[in-house]
Amino acid sequence: MQPPSPPLHRLLGQTADVVAAVRGGRSLTELLAACPAELRGGTQALSFQVMRTLGAAQAARARLAPRPPPPAVDALLLAALALLWPADAPPPYAEHTLVDQAVTAARARTPAAARFVNAVLRRFVRERAALAAALQRDLLAAHNHPPWWIARLQQDWPAQWPALLAAANRHPPMALRVNARRGSASSYVDRLAAAGQAAVALDDPAFGGQAVVLERPCAVHELPGFAAGEVSVQDLSAQRAAPLLLGGAGLDGLPPLAAGARVLDACAAPGGKTAHLLERADLDLLALDSEARRLQRVQDNLARLQLPAAGGAGRVRLQAADARQVSLWWDGRPFDAILLDAPCTASGIVRRHPDVRWLRRPGDVAALAALQCELLDALWPLLAAGGRLVYATCSIFKAEGRQQIDAFLQRHAADSPHVLPASPGHLLGVPDNPDQPVDPLAGDGFFYAVIHKP
């Protein structure tokens, strides 16, 4: 027997706490993990919707109540206004129910503000159409991203910026990666069909030939063989990393790495790309991460997938270390290939992590670009002659992509590094992609450069 669903006013209260904490700088992932189990599912659904329309809610609240209320009251108002905002999809609750339950949440949490919350929300419902029309001229309300973020996209992508912002507010598809050591994408699609789940297999070598996209998302425990390590959840753009590093057919003649090749995964956690490499090849692989606790997630992923495979030419080591501090972890032997999936703003994965746009600050772009620069300069000398370094970020900002690599090539011109034709460049996740055509099932926003050392 299914336990009863928690009342909406409790979910709204929990969602308001999430809004307040995100505005204070905490990540949605962290907050949902700490949410009481019985409220987590409902809070996650509401929080994701609120994050996607939080800009419009902030603009509406400023019109309806120019003097900001106390933070706890403001967070509840913003959550309710975001859920009441006009949307293409039907609202999750009837407007009168949502208003009533928001007022109930206010009475339970901030009793003195209940009448104020009721008045603001009822006025919004009465004037919603006119307010929504008026606020379409407000960048924050119209695009639900901070103005500085919008300005950067306008500068980087003058023709694509509206499409990029719209794509960031859409629900992403659920893509899977079938463990190549355990089965094929086509056979897994058949298993899904037998379980009543429609999906399509993508045999494009750019993704490694093991990609599957579901017709509708589902919980991981509903995926056949997930617990046994037969499949993982991984966006299509992220599935490009392993094939680019390993090389082979369909990648502009990029020669395949030999079995037992010495590989560095420099920023490995949470381990999705590490696992993909080991599913496809036997490697002598060192997986680094600056935080030991994050390496536990890598270990958990490898254990679920039963990796590395026994025997063969491969071995895997996990080590907690800052990749920039080479003298503290490197044994002096060059690597045949290096994957640098560098820390970044995550501006390309906002549709999956809608809180990112509200967590980032304008100065973060320059600070993260500086870190990426340091990592590139520290790791390049560790690459063997004839080796390749795959630089990746899940960002659509040029400062973390094309501009970063252009500057790297200039700094290291004496070594004659060059970007191989197999490099995808910027993947924007929209049809109008200047660097290369994008499949209709496009993945998240990413940047990839494959740099060869002569």
N, C-alpha and C positions, 0 to 999 in steps of 0.2 A: 504494500500500500504506500502510495506516494505521500510524503509529509506535506502539510498545507503550505501554500505559498505565503511568505511574509506579507503583512499589510503594506500598501504602497507608501504610507506616511513614514514607515521605518526605512524603506529603501530610499525615499527622498532625503531623509535625514542623513543616511550614510553617504548618499551621493553629494550632498552639500558639504560634508566633511572632506570628501575627495576634492571637490572644487576648491575649497579653502586651502587644502594642502598643496595642490598643484600650483595654485597662485603663489604659494610660499616657497616653491622650488623643489617639491618632492615628486617623484615619478609615479605615474598611474600604476605601472607594474608592481612597484613596491607597495603601494597603498592597497591594491586589490589582494595581494598576498597576505596582508595583515587583516583583511576584512573578515568578520565572523563567517564561518562556513555557510550558515543558513541564509546569509544575505549576499554572499559573494556573486552568485550568478546574476541575480536581479540588479545588483549595484553595478556590475560590469556592463551590462546591457545599457543601463541608463547613463552611466558615466561616459561611455564611448559616444553616445548620441549627444550628450551635453558638450563634450569637448569639440565636436564638429560644428556646433552652432554657438559656442561661447562668445565669439566676437559680436554676433548679432545680439545676444542677450546683454552683453555689457553696454552696447550702444543704446539698446531699448531701455535698460534700467537708468542710464544717464538722462534720457529724455523724460522718463516717468518720475524719477526721484533724483534730481540733480545733486542733492546733498547725500553722499554715500552713507548708508546705514552701517551699524557695527559689522565687522567682518563675518560673523556667524550668520547674521540675518542676510547680508549681502550674498553670501554663498548660496543660501537656500533660495533666495529670489532668482539668482542667476540660473540655478539648476532648473527651476520651474519655468522661467522665461525661455530657456533654451529648448525645453521639451514642448513648449507651446508654440514655438516659432513655426511659421508655415514651412512645409516640406513637401517633397514629391511623394514620399511614401505616407500611408495613413498613420496618424499619431498612435503611439502605443496605448494611450488612455484617452477617454473622452475628456474634453476640456474642463467640464464642470467637476469631474472626478479628480482631475489633477489639481485644480485650484483648491478644492475642498481638502484633499489630502496634504497639500503643501501647508495650508492653514493649520491643520491638525498637527503636522510636524513642528510648526512654529510654536503652537501652544505647549507642546511637550518639551521644547528646547529653549525657547526664548519667549515666554508667555506674554511679556509686555509688548512684543512686536507683532503679535498675531493679527491685530486689526490692520496694522500698516501693510503687512504681507497680503492680506485679503484685498485691501483697497487697490494696491498696485497691480495685482494679478487680474482683478476684475476689470480694471480700467484697460489693461493691456488687451484682454479678450474683446472688449467693446471696440477698441481703436486699432486692432491688430492690422487690418488691411492697409489703413492709411499710414500707420507707423512703418510697416514693412516697405511700402512704396517710397516713403520719404528717406528711409535709411539705406536704400539701394545706392544712394549717392555717397554714402559713407564707406570708405575702403574696408574698415574693420568689420562692419556689418555685412557688406556685400560679399566678402571673400573669406571671412572667419580665419584670418591670419593677422599677426601684428603688422602694422604699417611698415616697419623696417624690413621685415621679411619680404613683403610685397615689393618694396622698392628695389631690393637686391635682385629679385627674379625679373623685374622689369628691365634692369640693367643687363643681367646675364642673358636673358631669353626674351628679347623685345617682341617677338612674334608668338611665342608659346606661353607667356606667363599666365594669361587667363585660363588656358586649358590645364596648366600645371596646378593651379590653385583649385580648380574644379575637381580634378582627378584626386587630389589629396583629401577631398571630403566625401569620396565615394567608398563604399564597402569593397574591400579587396577580395579577389577570388582566393580559394584555398588550394595551394599547390603542394604536391607531395613529391618525394624522391624515393623511389623504390631501391632498396639495398641490392646492388648489382651482384653481390655474393649469394643472394637468396632467391632471386627471381627476376622476371622481366616486367617492364611497364605494361605491356599488353596483357600478360597473364594476370597482373594485379587488377587491371580494369575489369577483367572477367569476374574476378572474385568480388569486386565492388558491386557489379551488376547483380550477382547472385544474392548479395546482401541488400539489394534495393537501392543502391546508390549509383547514379549515373556519373560517368567521368570520361575524360578523353586522354589518351596517351600521346605524348609528344616525342617523336623519335629524332628531333633535331640534335645533331652532335654538339651544338653550342651549349646545350643543357646537360650533355652526357648521355642522352638517349634513355634516361630512366625517369623522366618527368611525367607526372599525372596531374591534371587539373580537375577538381570536383565541380559538378554542376551546382551543388549547394554545400556550404561549409557544414562541418559536424564536429562533435567532440572527439578528441583523439582516441578515447576508449571505444568509440564506435568503428574505428578503422580496423579491418581484419589484419591480424598479425602485428599490430603496432607494439604491443607489450613484448612480443617475441623478437623485435628488432628487424622486421621485414620491411618497414617503411618509416619515413620521417616526414615531418612537415617542414617545408623550405620553399621560400619564394623562388620564382623562376630566375630572377636576376641573380640571386645568391647562388643558384645552381650553376652559374657560368664559371665560378672561380676555379673549381677543380679541373674541368676540361682545359681551361686556359693554362693552368700550371703544368698539367700532365702532357698536353699536346696530343697530336695524332690526327686521324682522319677528319676532314671537314673543317680544319682550323688553319686555312691558308698555308699549308705546308709546314706548320710548326711541328718539328720532329718530336716523337714521344720520348718521355723520360725513360731511362732504362730501369729494369727491376732493381730494387735495392738502392735507388738514387738517394742521395743525402738531401733532405728537404727541411727547411725551417718554416714553421707556421708561427709568425712572430707575435700575433695578437689573437690567440686561438679561441678564447672563450666567446660564446658558450659551447662551441665545438661542432657546429653544423658543417662547416667547410672542412675541418679536420677529418670528420667522419666520412664525408664524401670522398676525400682523397684516398682514404684507407679502404673504402668500399671498392674502389676502381684499380688500386695498385698496391703492390708490396713495396713499402718504402722504409728507408731509415729516417724516421721523422722525429724532429724535436718540436714540441708544441709549447710555446712560451705564453705566459700571461703575467701581468704585473701584480695580480691579486691571487693569492693561494686559494681563497674561498671560491673564486670563479673557476679555477681549474677543476674543482670538484664537479662542476657541471659538465666539463669536458669528459671527465672520467665516467660520470653517470651515463652520458650519451654513448660513449664507446662500449660500456658494459651492456647496455640495452641492445645495441646493435651487434654484440658479440665480436667486437673488433679490438685489436687487430687479429686477423686470421692466424690460426696456428701454422707454424712452418713457413716455408717460402723465404724470400729474401728480406722480409720486413721486420722492423722493430720500432717501437714507439716509446718516447720518453716525454713526460710532462714536467715542466719546471716553472716555478714562480720566479720571475725576474723582469726587470725593466729592460726591454729590448735595446734601449739606447745605451745602457751601461754594459757594453760588450765585454769588458775585461772581467766582469763578475760571473759570466755564464758560458762564454764561448771557449771551446777547446782548441781553437787554432786551425781546425780543418775546414776548408771552404765548403760551401753548399752548392749543390748542382741547381737548386731552385729555391726561391724564397717567396712565400706568400705574405704580403703585408696588407692585411685587411685593417686599415688604420682607424683609430678613433676619429669620429667626425661628428658633425651636427645632427646626423640622421635625418636631414631634410628630405631625403628621398623615400622615407618609409613612414611618412606622417599618416597615410591612410590606415596603417596597421597600429601606429602609436600616435593617436591624435592629440595627446598631451604635449608632444615634443615641441610644437610651435609655441606653446605658452611657457615652456620651461626655458627655452633658449633666449639669450640676450644678444644684442648686436655685437658686442665684443667677443662673443664665443667663436665667431667664424675666424677671426684673425688668430685667436689663441690656439684653436685646433689646427689651423693651417700651419702655424709655427711648430706644433708638436709633430705633425705629419712630415714636415721638412726635416726635423731632427732625426726622426726614425729612418727616413730614406737615406740620409747622409751616413747614419751609423751602420746601416745594414748593407749598403752597396759594396763596401770593401770586403765583405764576407762572402760574396758571390764568386764562384769559380769562373775562370775564363770559359766562354761558350755557354755560360748559364743564363737563366732568365729570372727576373724578378717581376711578380705580378702585384701591381699596386691597385688597391680597391678601396673605395669608400661608398657608403650608402647615402650619398649626397648628390643633390642637383645644383649646388653652388659651384661655380667655376673655380673659385679660390681653392676648393678642395679636390679639383679634378684637373681639367686641362691646364689651368694656370700653374698649378702645383708642379705638374710634370714638365711643362715648358721651362720653368725656373730650374728644376732639377737637371735637365739636359744641358742648360747653359753652365751651371756650376761645375758639372763633371765632363765638360766637353773634351778634356784631355784624354779621358778614357774611351771616347767615341761610343757612348751608349746610344742605342737607337730603339725607337718604339716599333714593334713588329706589326705587320698588317693585320694580324689576327686580333689586335686590340679593338674592343667594341667602342672605346671612348665613353662619351656620356650616353647613358640610357635614361630617358626622361619618363618613360611610362605613359607617353601620349603618342598618337599616330604621327604627328609632325615632329619627327626627331632628326635634327640636323646631322648627327654623326652617322646614323645608319637607320634603314627601315626597321620598324618595330612590328612584331607579330601582333595580331588583334588580342592575343592573350598576354599582352606585355606585362612584365613584372614590375617591381618597384623601381624607383629612381636610383641609379648606381653610376659609378664611374670605374672603368677598368683600363689599365695600360699594361701591356706586356713589354718589359724593357730587357733587351738582350745585351750581354757584355761580350764584346769580341774576344 
